[in-house]
Each structure stands twice: as C-alpha cells, then as structure tokens.
C-alpha cells in the first residue's frame, strides 16, 4: 500500500516519515506534500491508499482537499491531523467521510494503530468489491459457467462432484450427491445445411430452446450443456415425482420436430435414474451405446438401449462371386451386392462394430488378391489414393464402410483403364522429355502419372535396364551435348536450360559422362 503525508510544516512531515515503522505495517511507498496543490499532483500521479492530512493549511485546507478527492478518488482513506482539539473540525471531517481524526502531537503508536485500522478497512472493502464483481460476473455468465462445469464433470476431467454442488448453490439450487437424476444424451446423426452454416453457439441455442419448449414442465429442472458439436446432454434433477415414460413421449415429439422443422436426424438416449456422483459413468455407457448406433437410427432409446444393439452373428457375403465380377470388369454389380448385403444385415439387426470389422477383413483380403494380379502392393494403393487412417473409421459407421468399398471399386477400375492405355514407363519417358529443362525428380514423375515412386522405379529399371534417376541425367546430358554442338550459347546458359542451377556441378556431371568438360567437348567438335 501507498501513503501520502500532507502538512505545511516540513519538520512534521519528516517526523512522521522517520517515526513510523512503515515496513512493519506493510506499506511500500511513503509520499509527501506541503500543500493541497502538491498533494493533488501526487494523487494524480501515484496510486494512493491512505492520506495523513493536516486540516489547516494555507492555499486550501485539508477538508477542501478531501472533498476534491472524494469526487475522483473515493477509495482513499483520509486520516486528519490538527494541533487544535476543536470538535467542530472533527465533526466536519467525519461527516464528510473521513476515516479518523488525530490531535497533534499524536504518539507514533496511535498513528500506527490508526493506519492499521485503515488498512484493514481497505482490505475488507476490496474483498467485498471482489465478491460483488464475482457475483456480477456469475450472474452475467451463469449459463456459460454452468455449461463448462457440467461438461468438465460429466466428461470425467473434473472428478469432484462437490464442485458442481457448490456452484449450483450459488444459483440457489440445492442438490444432494445421491439425489436421483435422469440424463438424456442427444446425438445429431446428420450434418445438414443447418449444422454446416450456423456456428456452434447458435446451434446450441436453437437445440436447447426447442428441447426446453417440447419438454415443458420437465425443463424447469433441467441442466443443458454441449459435449461437442454433435452431442448435447440434458440432466433432469429431482425427478422422483416424474414418470420416465411420460418424458420419453415428449422426447419422441422432440425427435419428430427436429426432423420436420430443423431437418436434423436426432437420437436421444435416456439413462436410468441415478445419483449425481454416478452421472459420469452413466454418460460413458450412453456414449458407448451411441457409438454402437452404426446405422445412425433416429429415435428415443431408453435404459439399456436394447433397440440399437446388434446381434454379433456374422453372415459373410459371397466374396468369391464379388471377386469374379471385379475380374471381368462388372464393377456396378459388386456395388449393388454390397448395398443389398448391408440392407439385409440392417433388417436383421446384425450391423455392429464387430460384424463391420469381419466384413472389412474379408473385403480387404479380396482386394489385396486382386492387387497382386496387377503387381501392385497394398501399401502402394493406399498411399496413392486413400488415407490409411480411414481404415479404422470404416468399422465405426456404415457410411464409412461404403466409402472404403467405393475406393476399392474405383481403384481397381482405374488399374484396368491404365493397363489399356500407354505403358507407365512410356508415359514416364514422355514426361521426362517434355520437362527436360526443369529440375525434375522421381516423385514429380510418379505424381504426374499417378503411380507410387518406388513401384515406378522398379518397373523402369526392369524395362529400361537403367535406373530412373540415371536415365534423367542421361537425357539431360544428351540435350546439353546437342546444344554444345549446334549453338554458340554460353555453357552456363545451356546448363540452366536443362535444369542445372549449379554450373560447377553440371560441369562435374558432364565430365563424368563424357570424359571432358563441356568447353572441351565443344572445342573437339569444332575441330572435326
């Protein structure tokens, strides 16, 4: 804290400065002024907390200074000093709001104790102000804070239920740890234009308001929060007098309204009644059940979610028949077979992560066998066209599995079309000749003709009996030699024209191939 001593007598100011143990009091800075004008300058410049001020001073009394300070700096505690024990002075000073009034000469111990009381009062007022500010912030951001606290608790990142309970008490909601609650997990199953166009906050606002309107009286005891862009949670508290079946009928209406008015396909998963401390585990189970809804079925699913749990029996389709159609180029038939197969599996309630994983394994085995007939390795196919990490996702939803099937069919179709066109090595040679003036690499060529670089290198070496890299150098040097023979262009320009930016390196490569420098080569040719 900072203190300002104001007195028109320098010896009084110095006596107070020297006589008080400021360090013991916890006061950091002690300023002084000999009149009101100088005091105002200090107050304007420094952060003053307490003023020890003489009342009677020429050119402006201490009371006048106090009145000025009250207008712009009401937080400063003024302790008035005077050599006259006139009650009228004390009465006026205290009436104006001064902290205290000391008659000089006052013992230093009395001044210190008065300063301590002023400091305690300041600390008390600061705490009260902090409470007011916090209360104002909580009042203004009550919904946002509740959303964050619930999300942290339900997700398991904040494990102390008392944090939630204590915060709810600030909202005048008193809940016991084991008091029964219902929880509803709302899952958006489709990302339509509404989800894509509106931001997260607006979508949250729309869903919450529609949800509360449909739930009616149930929404009076509802906490609502967003877990992510596709998952929203409603926690209904003090539910002992409610019937879950009645609430579920309202949720059915919410699902229908979301589809009709918002064009959102929604699934609602409803928990059993459970205490606040069990809600995180309950949500974990509900999220696992939501993930098992691989066919993205909308509706309301109550305790256990038996309606969406698929049987695990795997009835494999005829992969040999699929393979036959792929070999003879009947790709559309294979697509229809997969669609029909999963349609029958869905009707039987047999689509689960496990059955999708079995199908994926068998389908990829067939794909790899077909790749072998084209001398293509599995990793080459996935490196070129498909994010290998998407393989995991293909067992998480039916739509992702269809994406994998479409990739396989498209890739095999492309292999067949390429085999009927120009051979890959011929296309690589054509690309090299067309771009001989550039600094081309193996990767550039492979990317241009849609092949894996490693596979292209092996194929090129096999057919041309020279590595792809050496062939590029060979063709560049042939072009350089021809230009040296037929033009008078400087050697550096010729080097640049075939993609060599480093002249000395070009000379070194040329010498290695022709046994002489480019200049010597030109001179020898001119002699002949």
N, C-alpha and C positions, 0 to 999 in steps of 0.2 A: 504493500500500500504506500501511497504518497501523501505527505503532509505539507501544508503551506502555513508558515508563520507570518502574521501581518501585524506590524506595530511601527509607529513612527519614531520609536526610540531604539537605535541600533544596539545599545547595551542590553535592553530587554530581549531583543531577538537573539543576540548571541548567548545570553544567559540560558534561555530555553534550549537553544541548539546544543549547548555543552552540558546542560544539567540533566537531560533526559537520556535514558538508555534505549535508543531507537532500535538497535539490533535485537535487544531482548524482546521488544514489543513486536518485532517482525515488520517494521516499517523500512522500506527500501530507500526512499529518497525524501529529503527534507529541503524544501524550498523556502525562500523568504522574500518579503516585500516590505517597503517602508511607507507605502501609501496605497490608496484604493486603485489608482491608475496602474501602478506596477503590479498589484495583485491580480487585476483583471488580465493583464498581459500574460502572467504565469498560468492562470486558469485556462486561458485560451490556447496556450502552447502545450501545457502538460496535463496529464490525467490525474487530477487532484481528488482525493477521497475525503480528507479531513482538513479543516481550516481552523487554526488557533488565531482568533482575530480580536484586536483591540477595538472597542466601540468608539472611543473618542479619538479621531484623527483629523488633522487639517485637510481641506480639499476633498471632503467626502468621508462620512462616518462609516464605522463597521456595519451598522444596521442598513445603511444605504447600499453598501457592497453586497450584503446578504440578500436584499430584495432583488438586486440585479442577478445574482447567481441563481436565485430560485426560478427565474424565468427560463434560463438556458441550461443550468446545471443543478437540477433539484436534488441530485443524489449526494451532493457534498454535505457532510455533517459539519456544521459551524459550532465551535466552542468559543463563546465570547469571553474576553478578558477585559477587566477595567479596574482602575485603582479606586473607584468610588462605589461604596456599598449602597447604591441608590436602588430601591426596589422597583422604581418606575422603569429603570433601564432593563432590569431582569425581566419584568413583566412584558415589556415590549419585545425583547429578544425572543422570549419563549413563545409569545403569542404569534410571532412571525414564523415560528417553526424551528428555532434554533435548538441544537441538541442539549446544550448546558451553558451555565453562566458561572465563571470563576472570578472571585475578587482577588486582585493582585495586592501584595505579593502572595501567590499561592504556592504551597510546598510542592516540590517536584513530584513527590509521591502522589499527591492529589491530582496533578496534571496527568501523570502516567495512568492512574486508575480511571480517570475520565476518558483518556484516549482509548484504553482497553474496552470500556463500555461502548464507545462509539464504534470501534472496530467490530465488536460482537454484533451490534445492531446492523452494521453494514453487511456482515456475513449472513445474518438472518434474512435480511431483505433480499440479498442475492439468491438465497435458496428459494425464497418464496417466488421470486421472479422466474427462476428456473422451472419451478413447479407449474407456474402459470403458462410459461412458454411451452413446456412439455404437454400440458393439458390442452393448450390451443392446437398444438401440432397433432396430438392424438385425435382430437375432435375433428380436425380438418382432414386427416389421412386415416381415419379409423378403418375404412374398408380396405385400403391398401395394406395396412399393417396386419389386419386380421388375415388377409389373403396370404401374406408372406409367412406368418406364424403357423397357420394351418398347413401350408404346403411343406414347410420345413419339418413339422412334426409328423404328418402323415407319411412323408417320404422316408422317414427314419433318420434324417440328418440331425434333427433335434429330438433327443430321446426323453427329455424330461417333460412329463405331462403337466407338471405344476406351472411351467412357463405359460402354457395355454390357459390353464385355470386362472392364474393371476391376471393375465391380460384381460380375460373375459370379465373378471370382477371390475376392472376399470370401466367396462361398458355396462355395468350393473347386471351382469349375467352370472349367476352363481350356480356352478355345476360341480357335482362330486365326481371323483375319479371313476367310480364304478357305476355311475348313473347310466341307464340304458339309452342307447342312441341307435338310429338307423343311418346307414350310409348308402348313397346312390352314386355309382360311377357312370358318367355319361361319356360315351365314346362316339366321336364323329367318324363315320365309316367311309365317307366320300369327300374328296376335296373339290367341291363345285366352284362356280364363279364367285359365289358369296365369300367362301373361305379364302380364295385367291386374291380377291380385290380389297377386302376390308382388312384393317390392321388387327392385331391380336386383341387390343383393348376394346375396340368396337365390337368384335365378335363375342368377346366375354360379356360385354354389356347386353348385347342382344339375347344371348342364350340365357343369362341369369334372369332377365326381365320376363322372357317368355316362360321360363321354368317356374318362376315365382307366381306368375299370373295363373298358370294352369294348376299349380299345387294348392292354391287358395289358402285356407286356414293353416295347412301344413307349413307354409312358407314363413309363418310368424316365428317359428322356432327352427330356422334354417341358417346354417353357415355354408357359404358357397365359395369355392376357390378353383383356380385353374392349375392343373399339374403340368400341362404342356399345351401345344396348340390343338391337340386332338382329344385331350382327356380333361374332363371337368368333374369336380367332386361336390356333392351336396351332403352335409351332415345334419340330420334332424335330431334335436336334443329334447329330452323329457318326453319320450314317446310312449310312456306306459298306458296312456288313455287312448291311444290311436290303434286302428286296425291296419295291418300292413296290406291286406288285400284291397282295402279302400284306396290307400295311397297308390298301389300298383295300377289301379284302374285310371287314376289321374295321370300316371306316368305313360300308360298306353295312349292317352289323349295327347300328351306332350310329344311322343314319338310321331303320331299321325300329323300333328300340327307342324312339327319341324319339317316333315316331308312335303306337306301341302303348301305352307307359306314360305319357308326358308329354302326349300329344295335340298334339305340336309337329311342324309340317311343316318339315323342315330340308333345306338343300342344302349339300354340302361340296365345296369347290373345292380341288384339290390341285396344288401347283406342281411344277415340275421341281426336281431337286437344284440348290441354288445356295449361294453363299457368304454369310456374314453381311452383307457390305457391299452385296450386291445385293438383300437382302430388302425394303427399302422400295420399290424399283422393281417388284419382283415382286408385292408386295401391291397396288400401284396397278393393275397389269394385272389381277390377280384381282378387284379391286373393280369394275373396268370390265366384266369378264365377268359378275360377279354382277348388275350393273345391267341387263345385256342379257337376263337371265332374266325377261322381262316376263310370261311366263305362270306364273311362280312355280312352276317344276317342281322337285320334290324329287329327291334322289339324290346320287350322287358323280360329279364331273366332273374328269377328270384333265387333264394338260398340254394347253394349247391350248383346252380346253373346247369342242371342236367340236360336242359333242352339243347345246349350247343356242344356238349361233349360228344365227340365222335367215337364210334367203335374203332378199335385198333386193328381189326382184321384187314389184311391187305390182299386184295384180289387183283393180281397183276394183269395188265392188258396184253395183247398178243404182240410182243416186241419183234418176233421173227417176221410177222406179217408187215409190221411197220418198216423193218429193215428192207424187205423185198421191194416195197413201194418206193422207198428212198433211192434204192439202187437203180430202179427203172425210171426215176425222174417224176414219179407221181406224188409230188410234194403236198398238194392240196388235200389229197386223201388222208395223209398222215395227220395234218392239222385237224381234219374233221374227226378222225379216230380219237385223238386226244380230247377234243371237246366233248365228244359223246361219252368217252370213258369217265371223265370227271363229272359229267352230268348225272350219270348213273350212280357214281360214288356219293355224290351230294344227296341224291334222293334216298340213299340207304343210310345216310348219316355217318359215313365212313371216312370223311376227309378230316385228317388230323395232321399234326406235325410229323408224327411217326409214319403215317401212310405216304405223305408227301416226300419224306426222306427216302423211303423204299423206292418210290417211283423215280425219284431223281437218280438214285444209284443205278437202277436198271436202264434208264433212258441214256445216261451218260456212257454206260458200258457199250450200248449200241452205237452211240455217236463216235466213240473212240475207235471202234472196229471199222467204221466207215472211213474215218480219217486215215487209217492205215492203208486203205486201198488207194489213197491219193498221195501216199508218202508224206503225210503231214502229221506232226506230233501234236498232242493235245495242248501243250502249253503255247505252241505257236498260234493255234486257233484262238485261244482266249486272250493272248497278248495283243493280237491284232484287232479284234472286234468286240471283246466282251470284258467287262470288269469282273475279274475273278472273284472279288469280294461279294458280287451279286449272287454267287452260287449259294451262299449261306441264306440269303434272303429268299431264295426260290423255295425254301421249305417253310417259310413263315406265312405265306399267303398264296392263294390260288392265282391271283393276278401276277405275282412274281414268277410262279411256275410257268404260266403261259408265256411270260417274257423269255424265259430260258428256252422253251420249245420253239418259239418264233426265231430266236437267234440260231438255233441248230439247223432248222429248216432253211433259213436264209443263207447261212454259211455254206451248207452242202450244195445248195443250188448255185451259189457263186463259184464254188470249186468246179462244178460241171461246166459252167459257162466259160470259165477261164481255160479249161482244158481244150475247149473247142476253138479258142482264139489263138493268137500268136503265142509261141512258147515263151515262158518267163525270161529265159536267157536272151532271146532275141529282143524282147522289149527292154531289157536292161542295157543291151548294146546300143539300141536306138536312143535311149535316154542319155547315155554317155556321150555319144556323138553330137547330139543336139545341144548338150550343155558343156562341151569340152572347154569352153572359155571360162568356166567357173570353177571354183574350188569345191568340187562335189565329193561326197563321201558315200560309203556303202549304205549308211542309213538313209541318205537322201534318195538313193536309187530304190531301195526297198520300199520306202514310204510311197514313192510315186507309182510303183507297180503293184502296191498292196500285197506285199509279201513280208515275211519275217526276215530280218537281215541275216541271221545265222543260216537259215534254210537256203536263202538266195546264194550265199557264199559257197555253201557245199555244192549246190546244183551247178553254179557257174564253173567251179573248179573241175567238177566231173565232166562237163560238156566241152569246156574250152582248154582244159589241161593247163590252166594258169589261174592264179588267184584273182579275185575281182579287183583288189587294190592294185596289183601289178599290172592288170590289164588297163586300168585307168591311166596309170603312169605311162605305159607303153603308147597308148593312143595320143596322149598329150605331147609326148616327145616326137612322135611321127609328124604331128601337126607343126611343131616347132622346127623340125628339120626341113619340112617343105617350105616354110616361110623363110628360113635362112637361105635356102637355095634360090627362091623365086622373088624375094623382095630385098630392099635395102633398109628395111626398118631396123632401128637400134635393137640390140639383143634384149635390153631391159623392157622394151615395148612388146617384143614377142613373148617374153616370159609372162608379162602382165596379161596378154591376150589369151593365154591358156591357163590362167588362174593361179600363177605363182607370184605372190606379192613380195617374196624374199628373193632378190636377184642372185645372191651368193648361193642360196640353197638350190635354185634352179640350175645354176652352173654345175654344182656338185652332182646333181642327179643326172644331168645331161652327160657329163664326163664319164660317170659310172656306166652308162648305157652305150655310148659311142666311142669311148676311149680318148676323147679330146674335148676341149672346151667348145662352146657354141661359136666363138670367134674363129678358132682354128678350123672348125668344120666348114664355116663359110669360106675361108681362105682356100682350103683344099678344093672345095667345089669350084671356085673361080679359076683355079689353075688348070683344071681338067678341060 
